[in-house]
């Protein structure tokens, strides 16, 4: 399915599938043929089960826009807890997470996918004592992926767009870009997502379709994720902003809250259609 020239997909984890045999009919029910695939469930399987699951996926004919990597020990219960436990910035888990990334890169390459996305963690301010070590770590992760011909996509949210842009410029790795999630900017209290698109422009290589409302204590308390079109993103201005920076890649619907995920994803597809009318 294409809308406004973009392939439309769904994040596999949004549909909460038990396995590939559960995921594939849900995607087809939505009329979609593209997914972003969560790797954590596959990486937790033994080699035999993983082979069987990947065989079902390959036989399905679905196309992958990117893979997504999350880590054991990440705690999203509050902004403060994910600040302490998220991604590669967390000292306690860096070596283990680097090793998990090696396995994820191998699997992503096997699947014939170019992009691996993840939350790298909260990037410290450029004048912080840990900023240089953070640059070193993400360069190491980027090289792991580059060795397999892959790009690392940093998911937006934790930093303001200007801070992320500075980090990308200082990082200076051609195979590092942005998985742009407009709702995360709102959920974390990190600024207006439409302004962020203009700032990050050429670095945006993959996009989530997601919506949210701001909390009354931005940056301290989570905002609320809501169905796409019911929050503060603004579907029409979102698509216009992406067009203005010449983004032509996939739009992948993510829904991580609510009890009617399939219906919410279907509604998001219709909202995208309506926004182009």
N, C-alpha and C positions, 0 to 999 in steps of 0.2 A: 504494500500500500504506500502510495505517495500522497503527500499534501503539501502544496506550495513548493513542489520540487524536492521535498525532503522524504527520505525513507522514514516510515513511522515504525517504531518498535516498542517493546516493553521490557522492563528489567525483570529477569526471571524471578528474583526474590519477592517482587511485588505480588506475585500470584501464589506465594507460599506453597509451592508444589512439594509433594512427597518424594517424587522422583521424576525422571524424564518422561515416563509414560503418563504422568499426571500433568506435567507442564505442557506438553506438545498440543493436546486437544484444547487446552485453555487458550493458547496462543492462536490456534486456528479458529476457534469460536469467535475471537475478536477480529478475524479477518486480516491478521498480521502475519508477516513472514520473517520478521527481524526481531532478535532479542539481544540484550546485553546479559551475559551469563555470569552468575556468581560462582566463584571457584571454590570457596571454602567447603561446601558439601562434598565436592569431588575429591579435594585434597585429603579429606578425612577418611576416604574409602580405601580398602585394600585394592591391589592392582586388578584383581579379577572383576570386582564389582565396578570399578572405575571404567574398565574396558567395556563392560556390558552397557553401562549408562551412555558412554560416548558413542557406542555403536547405534543405540536408539536415536541419539541426537543426529548423527550423520545421516541415518536413513530417513529422518523426518524431512529433510530438505530445507530446514530453517537456516537463515543466514545470521551470523553473529556480527554485531556492530563493534563489540569490545568485550573484554572480560572485566570482572570486578573482584578485588581482593580485600577481604576484611581479616581481622586477626583475633585469635583467642585472647581474652583479657581486656579487650576494649569495653569500656563501661560508659554507655550513653545515657545513664539515668539523669545526669545533670550536665550542664556545660562545664562545670568545674571538674567533674569526674572524667569526662572525655578529654579535657585539657591535660589531665595527669596521665591518662592511660592510652591515648590515641596514637596510632601510626608509628613512624620511625623515630619520632622525636623523643619518645619515651625511652630513657636510658636502660631501664631494667630489662626491657624485652627486645632491644635492638638486634642483637645477634640472632636470636631465634626468628625474628620477623624477617631479617635478611635471608635466612635459610629458607623460610617459607616462600619468600619471593622468588628464589631460584627455582623451586618446584613449580610455582605459579607461572613463571616465564616459560619453563619447558612445556607446560600444558597449553599455554596460550599459543606458543609456536606450533605445537602439534595440531591445534584446532585451525590453524591457518588464519589467525586473527592478528591484526597489527597493533591494537591498543590494549593496554592493561591499565585500568583505573583503580585508584585507591585514595583514601584520606591519608595523607602523609603525616598528619598531626599538626598541631598549632605551631606555625613558624614564629620564632621569637622576633622581636623588633631588631632592625639592622644594627642598632647600637647596643644590643644585649650581648653579654659575654658568650652566650651559647650559639650566636648566629653563625659564626664561622664553622663550628662543628656540625651544625645542621646542613650547611652548604656541602660539607664533605660527605656526610651520610647520603644525602639525596643524589649527589654525583655518583656515589658508589652504587646505589640502587639503579640509577639511570644506565650505568655501564653494564650492569648485569643484564638489563633488557636490551641494550644496544648490541651486545654480543650475540643476541638471537634475532636481531633485526626488528625489535619492538620499540614502541613508544610508551613512556610512562605518562599517564594523565593524572594530574593532581586535581582532586575534586574541590570545588569552591565552597566557601562557607566560613571557615575559621578566621580568615583575614579579610580586611578590606581590599578591594580590587587594586588600589594603588600599592599596597604592601606586597601583595602577591606578584604584581608586575615587577617591582623592584627585585624581589627574590628570584624570579625567572631570569631577569637580566643579569643578576649577579651569578646565578647558577651557570648560565651560558652553556646549556646542553641542548643540542638541536633536537634530541628525541624526547624532550619533556614539554608537555603542553597542558591544556586545561580541559577537564570535563566540567562544563559549566552547568551548575544547578542553581536556578534562580531562587527556589524556595529556601535553600540552605543559607543564602545571604540574609534572608529575613529571619529564619529560625535562630541563627546565631547572633543576629543583630549586627551584621557586618556591612550594612549599607544598602542602597537601592540597587536591585539587580539590573535594571535597565541601564543605569549609569555605568555599572560594572562591565556590561557587554562592550560599551564603547572603549573603556579603558583596556580591557584584555584582548579585544579584537582578534588580531592575527594569531593569538595563542590558543584560541578556542578550537578544539578538534572533535569534540563530542558534546552533546547537549542532553540534559534531562528535562523532561516536561513535568514540572511539579509546582505546587502552590502552597502558600502559607500566609498566616497573619502574624504580625509583630507582637511580642509580649509587652507588658507595661514596664518591664525592666530589661530592655535589650542588652544582650551580652552577658546578662546574669541569669535570667530565666529563659527557658526555651520559648520560642513562638509556637504556634500550633499549625501543624500540617493539615491542609484541607483539600478537598477535590479541586482539580485544576479548573480555574475560572471562578472559584468562589473566594479567592484570597486577594493578595495585594500585588501579584505579579502583573496581571493585565494581559490576557492572551494576545490581543491585537498589537499592542505596543511591544510585547516580547518578540513576536515574529518580525515586526518592522525593524526592531533593533538588530536582530540577527541578520536580516537582509542588508542592513546598512553597513555591516562589517564583512559582507560577502561570505557569510557562513552558508555552506551548501550541504553539510553533512547530515547525519541522521538526527531525528528527534525521538528520544526514547523515554517513554512514560514511566515514571517511578511513583509508586504509591506505597508508603510505609506505615500508614495508620488506617484506622477504620475497619469495619467488619464486612464490607461489601467491596472488596478489592476489584473483582472482575467487573462489576458494574461501574465502579469509579473509573477504571481504565477505559471502558467503552465510552463513558461520558466524556472523558478527556479527548478521545479521538473526535467525537462530535464537536466539542468545543474548539478544537484546532480547525476543523472544517468551517465552522461558523466564523472564526476569526479571520479567515481568508476571503470570506464573501464580501 
